[in-house]
Amino acid sequence: MGAPPNRLLELSKGFIKNGWEVAVVTGMPNYPKGKIFDEYKGKFSCKENLSGINLKRYWLFASISSKTIPRIIARISFSFTSLFSLQFIKNFKPDYIFTESPPLTLAMSGYILSKLSNSKFIMNVSDIWPLTAKELGAIGDGFLYRQIEKLEKFLYKKSILCTGQSDEIILHIKKTIVNEKVYLFRNGVDVKRFAKPVLQKSTSENIKIVYAGLLGVAQGIYDVVKNINFKELGAEFHIYGEGAERNSIEKYLAENPDKNTYLHKSINREEIPDVLSKFNCTIIPLVINIYGAVPSKIYEAMAAGLPILFSGSGEGAKIIEENKVGLISEPKDYEKLKKNILEIKNDIELRNCMSARCRKIAEEKFDRNKLINEFSGKLISIKN
């Protein structure tokens, strides 16, 4: 579950189709509850095979605590245990080691392993650290920040290629290294997994709105639930997910059951297309504009033909606005969000137009299979 695991799984499968051999070093499964799954407890390492991909898993300290120390330990623990994979990597003899970041310490581990195995180092930047940590208030603009920033720039310079999931990330990296060493590789979506949308008819029934994803502070679903009475708008709001805010949402809905808001269990990757197909549109909120962040739910919504009610700013809002696939409100502007819900509810022609455009844009610009094939070609050109 989650954007990086989905992207990396599809990337691995796609590379195998393109004739690559792929092996993965990763941690014990623990997302989204922050607890290692029962079948992996008590193990330091284990081997698996998933869809033809050889996996080597290592222990990590799993936590979703909001406290600083547990979060730091959770982020860096796998950076250390992953170093035990050296023999596994040497036996595999990779041309490239593609390392996910953050945390930067894991990117450092990837760089060390690349040097010890005589492989080329590729650094993928999902979030810009330490900038994102500073924007979230997790770190101040002092000595520690400057030292981490030095590590960040060091790793960029040591990479044969730096990839990132947004234009903003790419622009940030280009401040350190030349354009030829930077590559935009968006999360995208496997469009073929989603059924094509059908025309919706105007009815007196409630419009059905969905959110499927992490219930964290940055998403702010709890505040959406508190501030919007969906029943008054002739709407239903269905929430699927786990995260730090789930208990608060559950408690609030138990005390306020008559707002047409429903909390469901989280869904896995395979269930997402079927679940999304049951709804008319989606709400995607982002309380804090994190530079470089684009919610992957945007791409899934487009593939499913769901018009997007985006509550946020930054590159995510820009993508929705430029491609005309939804309506936008500023973070925490619940009055504007209510107006957008009513507009998409009452204008069936607008809803159908946006739905068709969502699917068209997903196919043309954000189809993950196309993106993977292009990335494979890029790496072959470097290799040769």
C-alpha positions in Angstrom: 0.0 0.0 0.0 1.1 3.6 -0.6 2.4 5.6 -3.6 6.1 4.6 -3.5 5.5 0.8 -3.1 3.0 0.9 -5.9 5.3 2.9 -8.2 8.3 0.7 -7.4 6.3 -2.5 -7.8 5.0 -1.5 -11.2 8.5 -0.2 -12.2 10.0 -3.6 -11.3 7.3 -5.5 -13.3 7.7 -3.1 -16.2 11.4 -3.4 -16.3 11.2 -7.2 -16.3 8.9 -6.9 -19.4 11.5 -4.8 -21.0 14.1 -7.5 -20.5 15.8 -6.3 -17.3 16.6 -8.5 -14.3 15.3 -7.0 -11.1 16.1 -7.6 -7.4 14.8 -5.6 -4.5 16.2 -4.9 -1.1 13.4 -3.6 1.2 12.1 -3.7 4.8 9.6 -5.8 6.6 6.0 -4.9 5.6 4.4 -2.5 8.2 2.4 0.2 6.3 0.0 1.8 7.1 -0.4 0.8 10.7 3.2 1.2 11.6 3.5 -2.4 12.9 5.4 -5.2 11.3 3.0 -7.8 9.9 2.5 -10.8 12.0 4.1 -13.3 9.6 7.3 -11.3 9.5 7.7 -10.6 13.3 10.9 -11.9 14.9 12.9 -12.1 11.6 16.0 -10.1 10.9 15.9 -10.9 7.2 14.0 -13.2 4.7 13.8 -13.9 1.0 10.7 -13.8 -1.2 9.7 -13.9 -4.8 7.0 -11.6 -6.0 5.9 -11.6 -9.6 9.3 -12.8 -10.7 11.1 -10.2 -8.5 13.6 -11.5 -6.0 13.1 -9.7 -2.7 15.4 -9.5 0.3 13.7 -8.1 3.3 15.4 -6.7 6.4 14.2 -5.7 9.9 13.3 -2.1 10.6 11.9 -0.2 13.5 8.2 0.4 12.5 6.3 3.3 13.9 3.7 5.9 12.9 4.2 7.9 16.1 4.0 11.7 15.9 6.9 12.0 18.4 10.2 13.1 17.0 12.6 10.3 18.3 10.5 7.3 17.2 9.9 8.9 13.8 13.7 9.4 13.3 14.5 5.9 14.4 11.8 4.5 12.1 13.2 6.4 9.1 16.9 5.6 9.6 16.7 2.0 10.9 16.4 0.4 7.5 19.3 2.6 6.3 21.5 0.5 8.6 20.0 -3.0 8.2 20.0 -2.6 4.4 23.8 -2.6 4.4 23.6 -6.3 5.3 22.4 -6.9 1.7 25.9 -6.4 0.3 26.5 -10.1 -0.5 23.0 -10.5 -1.9 23.8 -7.5 -4.2 27.2 -8.8 -5.2 25.7 -12.1 -6.2 23.1 -10.3 -8.3 25.8 -8.1 -10.0 23.6 -5.1 -10.9 24.3 -2.5 -13.5 22.4 0.0 -11.4 21.3 0.5 -7.8 18.1 2.6 -7.8 17.6 4.0 -4.3 14.4 5.6 -2.9 14.7 8.8 -0.8 13.7 10.0 1.7 15.3 9.2 4.1 18.6 10.6 2.9 20.4 8.1 5.0 18.9 5.3 2.8 20.2 7.1 -0.2 23.6 7.1 1.5 23.3 3.4 2.0 22.5 2.9 -1.6 25.5 4.9 -2.6 27.8 2.9 -0.3 26.4 -0.4 -1.7 26.9 0.9 -5.3 30.6 1.6 -4.6 31.1 -1.8 -2.9 29.4 -3.7 -5.7 30.8 -1.6 -8.6 27.3 -0.5 -9.7 26.0 2.9 -11.0 24.0 4.8 -8.4 20.6 6.3 -9.2 18.9 8.4 -6.5 15.1 8.8 -6.7 13.7 11.8 -4.8 10.1 11.3 -3.7 10.2 14.2 -1.3 12.9 16.9 -1.0 14.8 16.5 2.2 15.6 18.3 4.4 13.4 21.1 2.8 10.2 19.1 3.4 11.1 18.5 7.0 11.7 22.2 7.5 8.3 23.0 5.9 6.6 20.6 8.2 8.3 22.1 11.2 10.2 18.9 12.1 13.6 20.7 11.8 14.8 24.3 12.2 16.9 26.3 9.8 20.1 25.8 11.8 23.3 23.8 11.9 21.7 20.4 11.6 19.6 21.5 8.6 22.7 22.8 6.8 24.6 19.5 7.5 21.7 17.4 6.1 21.5 19.8 3.1 25.2 19.1 2.4 24.5 15.4 2.4 21.6 15.9 0.0 23.8 17.8 -2.5 26.6 15.3 -2.1 24.3 12.5 -3.0 22.9 14.4 -6.0 26.4 14.9 -7.3 27.4 11.2 -6.8 24.4 9.9 -8.7 24.7 8.8 -12.4 21.1 10.0 -12.6 18.6 11.7 -10.2 14.9 11.0 -10.7 12.0 12.8 -9.2 8.2 12.6 -9.2 7.3 16.2 -9.9 8.5 19.3 -11.8 9.2 21.1 -8.6 11.5 18.3 -7.4 13.3 18.3 -10.7 13.8 22.1 -10.6 15.2 21.8 -7.1 17.7 19.1 -8.0 18.8 21.1 -11.1 20.1 23.8 -8.7 22.8 21.3 -7.8 23.6 19.2 -10.9 23.4 19.6 -14.7 20.2 19.0 -16.6 21.4 15.8 -18.3 21.6 14.0 -14.9 18.0 14.7 -13.9 14.9 12.8 -15.1 11.2 13.4 -14.4 9.6 10.0 -13.5 6.0 10.7 -12.3 4.1 8.3 -10.1 1.5 7.9 -12.9 -1.1 5.1 -12.9 -1.6 1.8 -14.7 -4.7 3.0 -16.6 -5.6 -0.5 -17.9 -6.5 -1.6 -14.3 -9.4 0.9 -14.3 -12.7 0.5 -16.2 -13.6 3.3 -18.6 -16.1 5.7 -17.0 -19.7 5.7 -18.2 -22.0 8.7 -18.6 -23.7 9.7 -15.4 -27.4 10.6 -15.5 -28.9 13.5 -13.5 -30.9 12.1 -10.6 -32.3 13.2 -7.3 -30.0 10.8 -5.5 -27.0 11.9 -3.4 -23.8 12.5 -5.2 -21.3 9.9 -3.9 -17.8 11.2 -3.1 -14.8 9.1 -2.1 -11.5 9.5 -0.4 -9.1 6.5 -0.4 -5.7 7.0 1.1 -3.7 7.9 4.2 -5.5 9.5 7.1 -2.7 11.7 8.2 -2.3 15.3 9.5 -1.1 16.5 6.1 -4.3 15.3 4.4 -6.7 16.8 7.0 -9.6 14.5 6.4 -10.7 14.9 10.0 -11.2 18.7 9.5 -13.2 18.0 6.3 -15.4 15.7 8.2 -15.9 18.2 11.0 -16.6 21.2 8.8 -18.8 19.8 6.1 -22.3 18.4 6.5 -22.6 16.3 3.4 -26.2 15.5 4.1 -27.1 19.2 3.8 -25.4 19.3 0.4 -27.2 16.2 -1.0 -24.0 14.2 -0.9 -22.4 11.2 0.7 -18.7 11.1 1.7 -17.0 7.7 1.9 -13.6 7.4 3.5 -11.2 4.4 3.1 -7.9 4.4 4.9 -5.7 4.1 7.9 -3.5 6.6 9.7 -3.0 8.9 12.6 -6.4 10.6 12.2 -8.5 7.5 11.9 -9.4 7.2 15.6 -10.4 10.9 15.8 -12.6 10.5 12.7 -14.2 7.3 14.1 -15.0 9.0 17.4 -16.4 12.1 15.8 -18.7 10.1 13.4 -19.9 8.0 16.4 -21.0 11.2 18.1 -22.3 12.8 14.8 -23.8 10.0 12.8 -26.3 12.0 10.7 -23.9 13.8 8.3 -23.8 11.2 5.5 -20.1 10.5 6.2 -19.0 6.9 6.3 -15.6 5.5 7.5 -14.6 2.1 5.9 -11.7 -0.1 6.4 -8.5 0.5 4.3 -8.3 -1.1 0.9 -5.3 -2.7 -0.8 -3.9 -1.9 -4.2 -6.0 -4.6 -6.0 -9.3 -3.2 -4.6 -8.8 0.4 -5.6 -10.1 0.3 -9.2 -13.3 -1.5 -8.2 -14.0 0.8 -5.2 -13.4 4.0 -7.1 -15.8 2.8 -9.9 -18.7 3.1 -7.4 -18.4 6.8 -6.9 -19.1 10.1 -8.8 -16.1 12.2 -7.8 -13.3 12.3 -5.2 -12.0 14.8 -2.6 -8.2 15.1 -2.4 -7.1 17.5 0.3 -3.6 18.6 1.1 -3.6 20.9 4.2 0.1 21.9 3.8 1.6 22.7 0.5 4.8 20.6 0.6 7.1 21.8 -2.2 7.5 19.0 -4.8 4.6 16.9 -3.5 1.9 15.7 -5.9 -0.7 13.3 -4.3 -0.6 10.0 -6.4 -4.4 9.8 -5.8 -4.8 12.4 -8.5 -3.6 10.0 -11.2 -5.8 7.1 -9.9 -8.8 9.4 -9.9 -8.1 10.4 -13.5 -7.8 6.8 -14.6 -11.1 6.0 -12.9 -12.8 9.0 -14.6 -13.5 10.7 -11.2 -13.6 14.5 -11.3 -11.3 15.8 -8.5 -12.4 18.2 -5.8 -8.9 19.3 -4.8 -8.4 21.2 -1.5 -4.9 22.4 -1.7 -2.3 24.3 -3.7 1.1 23.7 -5.4 1.8 21.4 -8.3 -1.1 19.2 -7.6 -3.5 22.1 -8.1 -1.6 23.2 -11.2 -2.0 19.7 -12.8 -5.8 19.7 -12.1 -6.3 23.3 -13.3 -4.2 22.9 -16.5 -5.8 19.7 -17.5 -9.4 20.7 -16.5 -10.0 17.6 -14.5 -11.5 19.1 -11.3 -12.3 22.1 -9.2 -9.9 23.7 -6.7 -10.2 25.3 -3.3 -7.5 26.6 -1.0 -6.4 24.5 1.9 -9.0 24.6 4.8 -11.4 26.8 2.7 -14.4 24.7 3.5 -17.0 27.2 2.2 -15.3 27.1 -1.3 -15.1 23.3 -1.1 -18.9 23.2 -0.3 -19.6 25.4 -3.4 -17.4 23.1 -5.5 -19.3 20.0 -4.3 -22.6 21.6 -5.2 -21.3 22.7 -8.6 -20.2 19.2 -9.5 -23.4 17.7 -8.1 -25.8 20.0 -9.9 -24.1 20.4 -13.3 -24.2 16.9 -14.8 -22.8 18.1 -18.1 -19.7 19.5 -16.3 -19.3 16.3 -14.4 -19.5 14.0 -17.5 -17.1 16.3 -19.4 -14.6 16.3 -16.6 -15.0 12.5 -16.2 -14.2 11.9 -19.9 -11.3 14.3 -19.7 -9.9 12.7 -16.6 -9.6 9.4 -18.5 -8.2 11.0 -21.6 -5.4 12.9 -19.7 -4.5 9.7 -17.7 -4.1 7.8 -20.9 -2.1 10.5 -22.8 0.1 11.9 -20.1 0.3 9.7 -17.0 0.0 6.1 -18.1 2.6 4.3 -16.0 3.4 1.7 -18.6 4.4 4.4 -21.1 6.4 6.2 -18.4 8.3 3.0 -17.4 9.1 2.1 -21.1 10.5 5.6 -21.6 12.6 5.3 -18.3 13.9 1.9 -19.4 15.0 3.5 -22.7 16.8 6.3 -20.8 18.8 3.8 -18.7 19.7 1.7 -21.7 21.1 4.8 -23.4 23.3 5.5 -20.3 24.4 1.9 -20.1 25.4 1.8 -23.7 
